[in-house]
Amino acid sequence: MDLGVDARRLAIEAITTLVHLKNALGELILKPAGVSQDIYRPLFHQRDSISGYTLSKRQIAPLILDAVEKNGDGARVVRAVIEIAANWNSFHLADDEYAARATVQKARELLGTLEQMEAREAAAREQERKAEIARMQQERVELFEKHSSLLLMMFDSLQGEKDHQRRGYLLQDLVNRLFDLHQIPVVRPFTRNAKGEQIDGAFKLDGWHYLVECRWRQRLANIRDLDGLKGQIDRSGKQTMGLFLSIEGWSDNVPHLLKQNPEKSIVLMHGYDLRVALDRRLDLSDLISAMVAKLNLEAEPYHGVQAYMNELGLQ
């Protein structure tokens, strides 16, 4: 804040009237206000070119403020001197107690005015900050909705894709884009074990890593279709699970056979579950977390969006 001419004039009055001795001025006002001794000590001994006497405090005060102003610290020092003056009660150190008391009263009034101005400015800045945050949030919402709509259109267009292998690749890319959009860290396809094993995709959620397998075939998935994913999980670290996405679903025996596995490490996701997430009716992270909780607590490998929405009281 620019404290202005009145503040500078009052700071000069404080330096001039509050204490009689220059050494006390330095120790009690200038030094606490942040003025370097290298600035004010030489001035204490400097002589007037005309009279030959050492400079008075009234002559020294503007020189000190000019020096700190050149250092880019003028406004802060002026404000600090005014604060010191506003809290001053050592009137016995002044040459003229009445002048000192008048200076202190002016400092208190000006400081009150400055604090009110600063409070209004702070409130205005906070309002601007909140408005900027709201604008950025709105932009993120609009961008999220736009990208979600594009991904949903992409998913629906894949229904008519005749090349099933190409459709599978496009589905994998769509899933990665969806996870990115929901700010779920995604690991792109990679190889491991001396390039002997291909991992089609993975993501990280709540401290766990999930290997992903996507299927979009004419027939329902069977338990053999999950064996590859299960083997990859078994060859991974202990904090690894699997997400098996089958757009057309799976045969009735798949969930029952998964329950028989002592290590419950695979959650199932249907194409309808994916479409609901694309349609922004549910948060993807919350949906997957609910699926994992169902597996861990009730040993159910599939917890679809319909059951999840019923739990939330949504239709």
N, C-alpha and C positions, 0 to 999 in steps of 0.2 A: 504494500500500500504506500502511496506517496503521501507523506505526513504533511507536506506543505510548508508554507512560510510561517504560519502561526506556531507550528511545532518546533521549527528550527529556532525561532525567536525565543520561545519558552525554554528550550534547551540551553541557549546562551544565558538566559537569566538564571537558570539553575546553577550553571557552572560559575557564574559571577557572584551570586548572593548567598548560597547555602553555607559555604565555609570561608573562613578568613584566610587561613594559611594554604599556600599552594601545595605543600606536601600532603596535607589532609585532603585537599581537592583530588589529588592523584590517587590516594589510597581508598578514599570513601566514595568517589563518584566516577572518575574517569576509568580507572582500572576495572571496577565492577561492571561498568558499561561496555567493556570490551575494547577500550582504546589502548593501543600499544604504548608502552613507556617510551619507545623510540620516537613517538610522535610528540608526546606532551612534555617530556623532561627537558629537551633542548629549548623549548619555548619558555619554560620557567626562568631560564637564565638569559634569554635573549633581551637585548636592550633596544629601546626605541631610537631610531636614527636621528630624531630631532632633539628630544629632551635628554637622551642619554640614560634615562632610568630604565630599569627592567620593565618589561611589558606587564600591564595590569591584567587581571583575570578577564576583564571585559574585552581587552585587546586579544588575549590568547584564545578565548572561546571560539570566535568565528574561524580562526586559523586551524584549530583542532578539527572542527566540523568540516572545513574545506579539505583537510588532509584525509580524513576517513572517507569523505565523499569520493575522492580520487581513487581510493582503494575499493570502491564499490560497496562500502559498508556503512554509508552515511545514514540511510533510513533506519537501519537496525540500531545504530548507536544513539541516534536522536530519540528513538522510542525507548531505549534502555535508560537514558538519562531522565526522561520524563517519568518513567516508572519509579526510578530511585527517588526523584523529587516528590512524587505523590505519596510515597511511604516514609518520607523524611520526618524525624522528630528530634534531631540533635541540634536544636536551635541555638544552644549555647556556643556552638562553633562558628556562628555567623558574626560578621562585623556589624550588621544591622538586622536584629531579630525580626523587626516588623516587615522589612523587605523580604526576608527569608520566608516568613509565614505567608506573605502575599504570593510569593512564587509557588509555594507548596499548594495553596488553594487553587491557583490557576492550573497547576499540573494535575490535580485531582479532577477538576472539571474537564480539562482537555482529554485526560485519559478515559474518563467515562464516555465522552463523545466518541473517541476512537474505538472503544470496545463495542459501543452500539453499532458503529459503522461496520466494524469487522464482523459482528454477529450477523448483520444484514447481508454482507457480502458472502459470508460462509453459508448462510441459508440459501442465497441465490446460486452459489456454486453447487451445493448439495442438490438443489432442485434441477440444475442443469445436468448433473451427474446421473440422477435418477431418470431424467428424460432420455439421456443418451443410452443408458442401460436398457430402458424400455424399448427404444428404437432398435437397438441391436438385437434384443430378444425377439422383437416382431420380425426383423429380417431373417433371423435364424428359423423361426416358425414357418415363415413363408417359403424359405429355401427348402426346409425339411419337407413341407407339403408338396412342393413342386417336384422334388426328386422322388418322393414316395409315389406320386402319381405316375411319373415316368417309369419307375420300376414296375408298378402294377400293370401298366400298359404293356411293358415288355413281357411280363409273366403271362398275361392273357394272350398275347400274340404267339407265344410259344406253343399254345395248344394246337395250332394248325401246322406246326413244323413237321415235315415228313422225314427229314433226316434225323433219326433218333440220337445218333452219336453227336451231331452238332447241337441238338437240343440239350443234351447233357452238359456239354461244355458251356453253353449259354446260361444254363441254370446255375452252374457253379459260379460263373461270373456274377450273375444276379444276386446270389446269396452273399457273396463277398461284398458287393456294393451295398446291400441291405445292412449288413453288419457294420460297415464303415459309417453308414448314415446314422445308425443308432449308437455310434461312438463305442463300439465293441472292438477291441484290438484284434485284427485279423492277421493270420500268417498265410501268405500265399503258398501255392503248391511248391513242394520241395522234395528232394530225395535224401535218403539217409542210409546208414549201414553199407558204406562203400557203393552207393548208388543202386543198391539192390532192392530198395523199397521206396515206392512212390507214395507220398502223402498228398492227397488232393487238396486239402485245406484244413485250417485249424483256427481257433480263436481262443481268447482268454477272457474269463468272466469270474469275478469274485475270487481271484487267486488260483483258479483251476484252469488247466489247459484242456481243450476239447478238440479231438480229431473229428472231422466232418466227412461224411460220405453222402453224396446226393444221387438219387436214382429217379429216373423218369422213364419207365418202361410200360409196355402194354399190360403185362401181367402183374399180379400182386407179388411183392417181395416175400421170399421165404427165409427160413433160418440160415440157409447156406449163404444167402446174399449178405448176411451180417457177419459171417465167419471171418472175412478179410479184415473188417473193421475191428473185430474183437482181437485178432492176432496183433494188429498194429498197437492197440491199447496195451496188450500184455507185454509188448516189447518196449513200451514207453515208461516214463517215470511214474511213481505211485500217485502223483497228483494229476493224473490224466484220465479223462473220460471220453466218451464218444457220443456224437449226435448223428443219428441215422435218419436222413430225410428221404422219404419215399412219397412222391407226388400222388401215386395211385394207391398208396396204402400197403398193407401186408396181409398175409394169410392169418386166419384166426389163431393158429398154433404158435405164432411168433412171440406174442407177449408171454404165453404160458411157458415156452421153452426158455425165454430170457430169465424168468423168475427162478428157474431151476439152477441157474448159474450162481455159485456161491459168491462170486464177485459181481455185484450189480454196478455195471460201468457204462451201460448204453441207454440213452433216452431216445425215444422214437418221436418223429415229427411228421405229420401228414401234410399233404399239399394244401389242404384247407387251412391248417394252422398257419402255414406260410402266407397264404393269401390274406388272412385276417391281419397279420402283422403288416403286410404291404398296404392294406387298406386303412392303416393307422387306427384301427379300433382297439388295439392293445399295444402296450410297450413290449418290444422284443426281449429286452433284458429281463423284465418281470415275468414274461411268459416262460422263458427258459429256466429261470430260477424256480418257478413253481413246478415245472416238470422235474427238475432235479430233486427238489424237496419231496415230491411224491415218490420218486424212486428210492431216495435214501430212507424215508420214514415209513413208507407203506409197501416198498418193494414193487411198485407199479411202474413199468418202463414207459407207459404211455399215459399222459395226462393232457388231453386235447383242449383246445380253446373253449369248446362248449362247456365242458366240466369246469374249467377255470373261470369262465364268465359267470356260471351259475354260483360259484363260490363267492364271487365279487358282487353278486346281486345284479348282474348285467344280463340283458337279453339280446 
